[in-house]
Amino acid sequence: MDKAAHNIYPVNELVRKRWSPRAFSEKPVEEEKLNSLFEAARWAPSAFNEQPWRFIVGRKGNEVYDKIMQSLVEWNRQWAGRAPVLVLNLARKTFSHNNKPNGVALYDLGQAVAFMILEAVNQGLISHEMSGFDAGEAARLLEIPESFQAVSVTAFGYYGDPDALPRDMYESETGKRQRKNPGEIVFGAGGRPVV
Ligand SMILES: Cc1cc2nc3c(=O)[nH]c(=O)nc-3n(C[C@H](O)[C@H](O)[C@H](O)COP(=O)(O)O)c2cc1C
Protein backbone atom coordinates (compact mmCIF):
# COMPACT_ATOMS: atom_id res chain seq x y z
CA MET A 1 0.00 0.00 0.00
CA ASP A 2 1.32 3.43 -0.88
CA LYS A 3 1.02 5.74 2.10
CA ALA A 4 4.03 7.92 1.29
CA ALA A 5 3.98 11.44 2.68
CA HIS A 6 2.11 13.98 0.58
CA ASN A 7 4.94 16.40 1.29
CA ILE A 8 4.90 20.08 0.43
CA TYR A 9 8.69 20.47 0.21
CA PRO A 10 11.18 17.84 -1.02
CA VAL A 11 12.50 15.33 1.55
CA ASN A 12 14.59 12.17 1.29
CA GLU A 13 12.89 8.92 0.32
CA LEU A 14 13.26 7.25 3.72
CA VAL A 15 11.26 10.01 5.41
CA ARG A 16 8.78 10.11 2.55
CA LYS A 17 8.07 6.39 2.54
CA ARG A 18 7.97 5.65 6.29
CA TRP A 19 4.58 5.22 7.87
CA SER A 20 3.07 3.13 10.66
CA PRO A 21 1.13 0.19 9.24
CA ARG A 22 -0.74 -2.37 11.36
CA ALA A 23 -1.12 -5.02 8.65
CA PHE A 24 1.98 -7.11 9.33
CA SER A 25 2.78 -10.28 7.43
CA GLU A 26 4.11 -13.17 9.51
CA LYS A 27 7.28 -13.37 7.38
CA PRO A 28 10.28 -13.38 9.75
CA VAL A 29 12.89 -10.61 9.62
CA GLU A 30 16.36 -11.71 8.55
CA GLU A 31 19.06 -11.51 11.23
CA GLU A 32 21.26 -9.19 9.14
CA LYS A 33 18.40 -6.73 8.61
CA LEU A 34 17.75 -6.66 12.33
CA ASN A 35 21.45 -6.03 12.93
CA SER A 36 21.30 -3.04 10.56
CA LEU A 37 18.43 -1.53 12.56
CA PHE A 38 20.46 -1.57 15.76
CA GLU A 39 23.52 -0.35 13.88
CA ALA A 40 21.50 2.70 12.78
CA ALA A 41 20.40 3.30 16.38
CA ARG A 42 24.00 3.08 17.58
CA TRP A 43 24.96 6.01 15.37
CA ALA A 44 22.33 8.40 16.70
CA PRO A 45 23.58 11.50 18.54
CA SER A 46 23.08 11.82 22.31
CA ALA A 47 23.87 14.27 25.11
CA PHE A 48 27.42 13.67 26.45
CA ASN A 49 27.46 10.73 24.01
CA GLU A 50 25.74 8.82 26.81
CA GLN A 51 23.87 6.56 24.36
CA PRO A 52 21.19 5.93 27.01
CA TRP A 53 19.16 3.68 24.69
CA ARG A 54 18.80 -0.05 25.30
CA PHE A 55 16.72 -2.53 23.33
CA ILE A 56 15.16 -5.82 24.37
CA VAL A 57 14.39 -7.87 21.28
CA GLY A 58 11.58 -10.38 21.04
CA ARG A 59 11.20 -12.67 18.07
CA LYS A 60 7.88 -14.36 17.46
CA GLY A 61 7.88 -17.74 19.21
CA ASN A 62 10.33 -16.84 21.96
CA GLU A 63 9.73 -15.96 25.61
CA VAL A 64 10.83 -12.33 25.31
CA TYR A 65 8.31 -11.74 22.52
CA ASP A 66 5.51 -13.24 24.63
CA LYS A 67 6.43 -11.03 27.58
CA ILE A 68 6.48 -7.86 25.48
CA MET A 69 3.12 -8.91 23.99
CA GLN A 70 1.73 -9.47 27.47
CA SER A 71 2.62 -5.89 28.43
CA LEU A 72 0.75 -4.35 25.46
CA VAL A 73 -2.71 -2.84 25.85
CA GLU A 74 -5.52 -4.91 24.34
CA TRP A 75 -5.88 -2.58 21.30
CA ASN A 76 -2.25 -3.06 20.33
CA ARG A 77 -2.36 -6.80 21.02
CA GLN A 78 -5.03 -7.12 18.34
CA TRP A 79 -2.62 -6.22 15.55
CA ALA A 80 0.94 -6.37 16.96
CA GLY A 81 0.79 -10.13 17.55
CA ARG A 82 1.31 -10.72 13.83
CA ALA A 83 4.58 -8.76 13.75
CA PRO A 84 7.61 -11.07 13.77
CA VAL A 85 9.74 -8.72 15.90
CA LEU A 86 8.81 -6.63 18.93
CA VAL A 87 11.46 -4.39 20.47
CA LEU A 88 11.11 -2.86 23.91
CA ASN A 89 12.85 0.52 23.97
CA LEU A 90 14.51 1.53 27.24
CA ALA A 91 16.38 4.59 28.48
CA ARG A 92 19.02 4.75 31.20
CA LYS A 93 17.71 7.36 33.64
CA THR A 94 21.03 8.82 34.80
CA PHE A 95 24.29 9.93 33.22
CA SER A 96 27.09 7.40 33.72
CA HIS A 97 29.79 10.10 34.25
CA ASN A 98 28.13 11.68 37.33
CA ASN A 99 25.04 9.58 38.14
CA LYS A 100 22.84 12.70 37.90
CA PRO A 101 19.39 12.45 36.25
CA ASN A 102 19.58 12.56 32.46
CA GLY A 103 16.79 14.96 31.51
CA VAL A 104 17.22 14.18 27.82
CA ALA A 105 17.44 10.39 28.00
CA LEU A 106 13.96 9.94 26.49
CA TYR A 107 14.80 12.51 23.81
CA ASP A 108 17.98 10.59 22.93
CA LEU A 109 16.13 7.27 22.91
CA GLY A 110 13.55 8.80 20.56
CA GLN A 111 16.30 9.85 18.18
CA ALA A 112 17.82 6.37 18.20
CA VAL A 113 14.41 4.83 17.47
CA ALA A 114 13.89 7.36 14.67
CA PHE A 115 17.19 6.26 13.15
CA MET A 116 16.05 2.62 13.44
CA ILE A 117 12.69 3.13 11.78
CA LEU A 118 14.24 5.04 8.89
CA GLU A 119 16.81 2.26 8.46
CA ALA A 120 13.86 -0.15 8.47
CA VAL A 121 12.52 1.60 5.35
CA ASN A 122 15.96 1.27 3.80
CA GLN A 123 15.84 -2.50 4.53
CA GLY A 124 12.39 -2.88 2.97
CA LEU A 125 10.79 -3.36 6.39
CA ILE A 126 7.84 -1.68 8.07
CA SER A 127 7.71 -0.45 11.67
CA HIS A 128 5.10 0.73 14.13
CA GLU A 129 5.91 2.39 17.45
CA MET A 130 3.68 1.99 20.50
CA SER A 131 3.34 3.73 23.83
CA GLY A 132 0.23 1.67 24.56
CA PHE A 133 1.83 -0.78 26.95
CA ASP A 134 2.23 -1.22 30.70
CA ALA A 135 5.81 -0.17 31.49
CA GLY A 136 5.63 -1.56 35.04
CA GLU A 137 4.42 -4.92 33.78
CA ALA A 138 7.17 -5.00 31.12
CA ALA A 139 9.78 -4.15 33.78
CA ARG A 140 8.49 -6.93 36.05
CA LEU A 141 8.24 -9.60 33.35
CA LEU A 142 11.61 -8.79 31.77
CA GLU A 143 13.44 -8.04 35.05
CA ILE A 144 14.50 -4.55 34.01
CA PRO A 145 16.79 -2.84 36.55
CA GLU A 146 15.44 0.23 38.37
CA SER A 147 18.01 2.43 36.61
CA PHE A 148 16.24 1.97 33.25
CA GLN A 149 12.85 3.17 32.07
CA ALA A 150 10.76 1.18 29.60
CA VAL A 151 9.48 3.87 27.22
CA SER A 152 7.94 2.30 24.12
CA VAL A 153 7.67 -0.77 21.95
CA THR A 154 8.39 -0.98 18.21
CA ALA A 155 7.02 -3.67 15.93
CA PHE A 156 9.11 -4.55 12.86
CA GLY A 157 8.35 -6.80 9.94
CA TYR A 158 6.98 -6.96 6.41
CA TYR A 159 3.76 -5.61 5.02
CA GLY A 160 0.85 -8.05 5.00
CA ASP A 161 -2.85 -8.06 4.21
CA PRO A 162 -4.85 -5.00 5.36
CA ASP A 163 -8.10 -6.96 4.82
CA ALA A 164 -7.16 -9.13 7.80
CA LEU A 165 -7.45 -6.10 10.14
CA PRO A 166 -10.55 -5.34 12.24
CA ARG A 167 -12.84 -2.76 10.56
CA ASP A 168 -11.73 0.36 12.53
CA MET A 169 -8.06 -0.45 12.00
CA TYR A 170 -8.65 -1.11 8.31
CA GLU A 171 -10.10 2.36 8.00
CA SER A 172 -7.12 4.10 9.57
CA GLU A 173 -4.76 1.82 7.62
CA THR A 174 -6.25 2.92 4.31
CA GLY A 175 -7.17 6.50 5.27
CA LYS A 176 -5.31 9.69 4.40
CA ARG A 177 -2.37 10.59 6.64
CA GLN A 178 -2.83 13.79 8.64
CA ARG A 179 -0.22 16.42 9.40
CA LYS A 180 -0.17 19.96 10.79
CA ASN A 181 0.84 22.62 8.29
CA PRO A 182 4.38 24.06 8.47
CA GLY A 183 2.85 27.38 9.60
CA GLU A 184 1.40 25.69 12.71
CA ILE A 185 4.71 24.30 13.96
CA VAL A 186 7.52 26.62 12.78
CA PHE A 187 7.80 30.17 14.13
CA GLY A 188 10.00 33.21 14.24
CA ALA A 189 10.10 35.69 17.09
CA GLY A 190 6.73 36.52 18.65
CA GLY A 191 5.11 33.53 17.00
CA ARG A 192 5.43 35.02 13.51
CA PRO A 193 5.37 32.36 10.78
CA VAL A 194 8.65 31.69 8.97
CA VAL A 195 7.43 29.16 6.41
C1 LIG B 1 5.76 7.35 20.78
C2 LIG B 1 4.68 6.79 19.90
C3 LIG B 1 3.67 6.05 20.45
C4 LIG B 1 2.68 5.46 19.65
N1 LIG B 1 1.77 4.61 20.23
C5 LIG B 1 0.94 3.90 19.43
C6 LIG B 1 0.13 2.87 19.99
O1 LIG B 1 0.18 2.57 21.19
N2 LIG B 1 -0.69 2.19 19.14
C7 LIG B 1 -0.77 2.45 17.81
O2 LIG B 1 -1.52 1.76 17.11
N3 LIG B 1 0.01 3.43 17.25
C8 LIG B 1 0.86 4.15 18.03
N4 LIG B 1 1.70 5.10 17.47
C9 LIG B 1 1.66 5.38 16.02
C10 LIG B 1 1.08 6.76 15.74
O3 LIG B 1 -0.30 6.73 15.90
C11 LIG B 1 1.51 7.20 14.33
O4 LIG B 1 2.90 7.34 14.28
C12 LIG B 1 0.85 8.53 13.94
O5 LIG B 1 -0.55 8.37 13.81
C13 LIG B 1 1.39 9.09 12.63
O6 LIG B 1 1.22 8.16 11.60
P1 LIG B 1 2.46 7.68 10.68
O7 LIG B 1 3.50 7.09 11.62
O8 LIG B 1 1.87 6.62 9.78
O9 LIG B 1 2.98 8.86 9.97
C14 LIG B 1 2.68 5.70 18.25
C15 LIG B 1 3.70 6.48 17.70
C16 LIG B 1 4.70 7.01 18.50
C17 LIG B 1 5.82 7.79 17.87
The ligand as an ORCA input file, in Angstrom:
! r2SCAN-3c Opt
* xyz 0 1
  C       5.759      7.348     20.781
  C       4.678      6.794     19.901
  C       3.665      6.047     20.455
  C       2.682      5.461     19.652
  N       1.768      4.615     20.226
  C       0.936      3.902     19.430
  C       0.131      2.870     19.989
  O       0.182      2.569     21.191
  N      -0.692      2.190     19.142
  C      -0.770      2.449     17.807
  O      -1.523      1.764     17.109
  N       0.011      3.430     17.247
  C       0.857      4.150     18.028
  N       1.702      5.096     17.465
  C       1.655      5.375     16.017
  C       1.081      6.756     15.743
  O      -0.303      6.727     15.900
  C       1.509      7.201     14.328
  O       2.902      7.342     14.280
  C       0.845      8.534     13.941
  O      -0.549      8.369     13.806
  C       1.394      9.091     12.625
  O       1.219      8.158     11.598
  P       2.461      7.677     10.684
  O       3.504      7.093     11.618
  O       1.872      6.620      9.776
  O       2.976      8.856      9.973
  C       2.683      5.698     18.252
  C       3.704      6.480     17.701
  C       4.698      7.009     18.500
  C       5.818      7.793     17.866
*
